[in-house]
Amino acid sequence: MSILFQTERLIIRNWEPEKDAMQAFKIYGDPNVMYFISPPLETVEAVRYRLKDRLERHKHGTGSWAVVEKETDEIIGAVLLVQLPNNDGITTTNYEIGWHFRQASWGNGYATEAAQQILSYGFKNFNLPVIYAVVKPENKRSIAVTQRLGMKSLGLTNEYYGVELLLFQLKATHYHTTLS
């Protein structure tokens, strides 16, 4: 197991598709979790394939990581830092942060806690000047996470994923001043 970060309550680590697929299915197979993201995956095998694909596509330090609750040793979510694709599916030079958590873990501050670690990682390890988040306007929970992270709303955009989204940004200079 390759651990990227630990917080008081969480371990953020690389996915292990063979081992993690069943627990990840509680996230990616749940229609309530996937409501604002994409259609839910229908089988554990489909989740395993998706996890393997993510590992293959993100080999240079960015990607998607499992979020494990220390107390239970269960995967409760995922956090990601990836290049933001435009509507044609072509990756841009902009990076986005994202989070997906199983429904039983909502409302505990886990998304914010994990995302803070990934923001720090993106700014420190990749010297990114800015990190973005894109959120469907009706996804109030994710909007609240962006606000707790200190991200600034740039309004609505149609530039990414072929749908209208709220675009948020956090500049490295602002992030570092909020840590002082």
C-alpha positions as CSV (number, residue, x, y, z in Angstrom):
1,M,0.0,0.0,0.0
2,S,1.4,3.3,-1.1
3,I,0.3,6.1,1.3
4,L,0.4,9.7,-0.1
5,F,-0.8,11.5,3.1
6,Q,-2.2,11.0,6.5
7,T,-4.4,13.3,8.5
8,E,-5.7,12.8,12.0
9,R,-8.7,10.8,10.7
10,L,-7.7,9.8,7.1
11,I,-5.2,7.9,5.0
12,I,-4.9,9.1,1.4
13,R,-3.3,6.3,-0.7
14,N,-3.0,4.8,-4.1
15,W,-5.9,2.7,-5.3
16,E,-5.3,-1.1,-5.3
17,P,-7.9,-2.2,-7.9
18,E,-8.0,-5.9,-7.0
19,K,-8.3,-5.2,-3.3
20,D,-10.4,-2.0,-3.4
21,A,-13.1,-2.6,-6.0
22,M,-15.7,-3.9,-3.6
23,Q,-15.4,-0.9,-1.3
24,A,-15.1,1.5,-4.2
25,F,-18.4,0.1,-5.6
26,K,-20.1,1.7,-2.5
27,I,-19.1,5.0,-4.1
28,Y,-19.2,4.5,-7.8
29,G,-22.1,2.1,-7.9
30,D,-24.4,4.4,-5.8
31,P,-26.8,6.5,-7.8
32,N,-27.0,9.1,-5.0
33,V,-23.2,9.6,-5.0
34,M,-23.0,9.6,-8.8
35,Y,-26.0,11.8,-9.3
36,F,-23.9,14.9,-10.1
37,I,-21.0,13.0,-11.7
38,S,-22.0,10.4,-14.2
39,P,-24.2,7.3,-14.4
40,P,-23.3,4.8,-11.6
41,L,-21.2,1.8,-12.5
42,E,-23.3,-1.4,-12.5
43,T,-20.8,-4.0,-11.3
44,V,-17.8,-4.4,-9.0
45,E,-15.9,-5.5,-12.1
46,A,-16.7,-2.2,-13.9
47,V,-15.3,-0.4,-10.8
48,R,-12.2,-2.5,-10.9
49,Y,-11.6,-1.7,-14.5
50,R,-12.2,2.0,-13.8
51,L,-9.6,2.0,-11.0
52,K,-7.1,0.2,-13.2
53,D,-7.7,2.7,-16.0
54,R,-7.1,5.6,-13.6
55,L,-3.8,4.1,-12.5
56,E,-2.7,3.7,-16.1
57,R,-3.6,7.3,-17.1
58,H,-2.1,9.1,-14.1
59,K,1.4,7.9,-13.6
60,H,3.1,11.3,-13.1
61,G,2.0,12.2,-9.6
62,T,-1.5,13.3,-10.4
63,G,-4.6,11.2,-10.4
64,S,-7.2,9.7,-8.1
65,W,-6.5,8.3,-4.7
66,A,-8.5,6.3,-2.2
67,V,-9.5,8.0,1.1
68,V,-9.5,5.6,4.0
69,E,-11.0,6.3,7.4
70,K,-8.3,5.3,10.0
71,E,-10.8,4.3,12.6
72,T,-12.5,1.7,10.5
73,D,-9.9,1.0,7.8
74,E,-12.6,1.4,5.2
75,I,-12.5,3.3,2.0
76,I,-14.9,6.2,2.4
77,G,-14.1,8.2,-0.7
78,A,-11.7,9.4,-3.3
79,V,-9.9,12.6,-4.0
80,L,-8.3,13.7,-7.2
81,L,-6.0,16.1,-8.9
82,V,-6.1,15.9,-12.7
83,Q,-5.8,18.0,-15.8
84,L,-9.1,19.6,-16.6
85,P,-10.4,18.4,-20.0
86,N,-12.2,20.8,-22.4
87,N,-15.4,19.9,-24.1
88,D,-13.5,18.0,-26.9
89,G,-11.9,15.7,-24.2
90,I,-8.5,17.4,-24.7
91,T,-6.7,18.0,-21.5
92,T,-5.9,21.6,-20.8
93,T,-2.9,22.9,-18.8
94,N,-5.3,23.7,-15.9
95,Y,-5.7,21.3,-13.0
96,E,-8.8,20.5,-11.1
97,I,-9.4,19.0,-7.7
98,G,-12.4,16.8,-7.0
99,W,-13.8,14.5,-4.4
100,H,-16.3,11.6,-4.3
101,F,-17.5,10.1,-1.0
102,R,-19.8,7.3,-0.1
103,Q,-23.2,8.6,1.2
104,A,-22.6,7.2,4.7
105,S,-19.6,9.5,5.1
106,W,-21.3,12.8,4.0
107,G,-21.4,15.6,6.5
108,N,-18.3,14.7,8.4
109,G,-15.8,17.1,6.8
110,Y,-13.9,14.3,5.1
111,A,-14.0,15.9,1.7
112,T,-12.6,19.2,3.0
113,E,-9.9,17.4,5.0
114,A,-8.7,15.2,2.1
115,A,-9.0,18.1,-0.4
116,Q,-6.8,20.4,1.8
117,Q,-4.0,17.8,1.5
118,I,-4.3,17.5,-2.2
119,L,-4.4,21.3,-2.7
120,S,-1.1,21.5,-0.7
121,Y,0.3,18.7,-2.7
122,G,-0.6,20.4,-6.0
123,F,0.8,23.7,-5.0
124,K,4.0,22.4,-3.4
125,N,4.9,19.4,-5.6
126,F,3.8,20.8,-9.0
127,N,4.2,24.5,-8.4
128,L,0.7,25.0,-9.8
129,P,-0.2,28.7,-9.8
130,V,-3.9,27.9,-9.5
131,I,-6.2,24.9,-9.0
132,Y,-9.8,24.7,-10.2
133,A,-12.9,22.9,-9.2
134,V,-16.0,22.4,-11.4
135,V,-19.3,21.7,-9.7
136,K,-22.8,21.3,-11.0
137,P,-24.8,24.3,-9.8
138,E,-27.3,22.2,-7.9
139,N,-24.6,20.3,-6.0
140,K,-24.8,22.3,-2.8
141,R,-22.6,19.9,-0.8
142,S,-19.7,20.2,-3.2
143,I,-20.2,24.0,-3.4
144,A,-19.9,24.1,0.4
145,V,-16.6,22.2,0.2
146,T,-15.2,24.7,-2.3
147,Q,-16.1,27.5,0.1
148,R,-14.5,25.8,3.1
149,L,-11.4,25.4,1.0
150,G,-11.3,29.1,0.3
151,M,-11.9,28.7,-3.4
152,K,-13.3,31.7,-5.3
153,S,-16.3,31.3,-7.6
154,L,-15.7,32.4,-11.2
155,G,-19.4,31.9,-12.1
156,L,-20.9,29.5,-14.7
157,T,-18.9,28.0,-17.6
158,N,-19.7,25.7,-20.5
159,E,-16.0,25.0,-21.2
160,Y,-15.7,21.6,-19.5
161,Y,-17.4,18.2,-19.7
162,G,-20.1,19.4,-22.1
163,V,-22.4,20.8,-19.4
164,E,-22.9,24.0,-17.5
165,L,-20.8,24.0,-14.4
166,L,-19.8,26.5,-11.7
167,L,-16.1,27.1,-11.9
168,F,-14.0,27.7,-8.8
169,Q,-10.4,28.6,-8.4
170,L,-7.8,28.8,-5.6
171,K,-4.5,30.6,-6.4
172,A,-1.3,29.3,-4.8
173,T,-0.6,32.8,-3.4
174,H,-4.0,32.9,-1.7
175,Y,-3.6,29.4,-0.4
176,H,-0.3,30.0,1.2
177,T,-1.5,33.2,2.9
178,T,-4.5,31.4,4.4
179,L,-2.1,28.9,6.0
180,S,-0.1,31.5,7.8
